[in-house]
Amino acid sequence: MEPLTLDGRIAYYASSHRNPRNELLHCICVPAIVFAVLGFIYGFSLTLALLALAGAVFYYARLGAMAAVEMAIMLVVMLAVWSLFVHAHHIILASVIIFVLAWIGQFVGHYFEGAKPSFFDDLQYLMIGPLYVIAVVKHRFFGGPMVIAEPVSPLDPLSPLDPANPLGPAAPLAE
């Protein structure tokens, strides 16, 4: 499976999420992280939150129409939940607490898995995680297909992390 396709990206992500405890923690913590980030932005400005939502949906639309629709629904519902809070400072505090606890859960899951998080290889996997959770939920509850494959290269050919990049690998960071 090509890592450049959406299915390839989800398959690569799934390859480091095979442990049932890790999968469960990710199905809880990944949406919680997305919820927290959106809430944090919303705590400052509804306009900024809507711009972030639009930017995310645009990113997902580049991966596929269904990905964009699924993420748009999820993000709009999350934003609607945050809109129930009255005070912005409560939203910011709550989102920071949720964010920290969810990341702790993520790393506990990877401890059970015995594998590093996918985004350690390429940051794009921070955006693929929610699609993986949607795929798991669709598979577990609705019998949808679950894309599982052997690990593939997580890097796009134009990623600065890819040594085969025609523009050359990323320059080492200055010390």
Residue pairs with C-beta under 8 A, 6 or more apart in sequence:
1 7
1 8
1 11
1 147
1 149
1 152
2 8
2 152
3 9
3 12
3 152
3 153
3 154
3 155
3 156
4 156
4 157
6 63
6 64
6 67
6 131
7 147
8 149
8 152
9 63
9 124
9 125
9 128
9 131
9 154
10 128
10 131
10 132
10 135
10 147
11 147
11 148
11 149
11 152
12 118
12 125
12 149
12 151
12 152
12 153
12 154
13 118
13 125
13 128
13 129
13 132
14 132
14 135
14 146
14 147
14 148
14 149
15 148
15 149
15 150
15 151
15 152
16 110
16 113
16 115
16 116
16 117
16 118
16 151
17 23
17 26
17 109
17 113
17 132
18 113
18 148
19 109
19 112
19 113
19 114
21 109
21 112
22 109
22 110
22 112
22 113
23 109
23 136
24 109
25 105
25 106
25 108
25 109
25 112
26 106
26 109
26 129
26 132
26 133
26 136
27 133
27 136
27 137
28 102
28 105
29 102
29 103
29 105
29 106
29 109
30 102
30 106
30 129
30 130
30 132
30 133
31 74
31 78
31 130
31 133
32 98
32 99
32 101
32 102
32 105
33 98
33 99
33 102
33 103
33 106
33 129
34 74
34 75
34 78
34 130
35 78
35 81
35 82
35 95
35 98
36 95
36 96
36 98
36 99
36 102
37 52
37 95
37 99
38 49
38 52
38 53
38 75
38 78
38 79
38 82
38 95
39 78
39 82
39 91
39 92
39 94
39 95
39 98
40 91
40 92
40 95
40 96
40 99
41 48
41 49
41 52
42 48
42 49
42 79
42 82
42 83
42 91
43 88
43 89
43 91
43 92
43 95
44 88
44 92
46 83
49 79
49 82
50 79
53 72
53 75
53 76
53 79
56 71
56 75
56 127
57 68
57 71
57 72
57 75
58 68
59 127
60 67
60 68
60 70
60 71
60 72
60 127
60 131
61 67
61 68
63 131
67 131
70 131
70 134
71 130
71 131
71 134
74 130
74 134
82 91
85 91
85 94
106 117
107 117
110 116
110 117
117 125
118 125
118 128
118 129
118 154
119 125
119 126
119 129
121 154
121 155
121 161
122 154
122 155
122 156
122 159
122 161
124 154
124 156
125 154
135 144
135 146
135 147
136 146
138 144
139 145
139 146
153 162
155 161
155 162
156 162
157 164
157 165
157 166
158 165
158 166
158 167
159 165
160 167
160 169
160 170
161 169
161 170
162 169
163 169
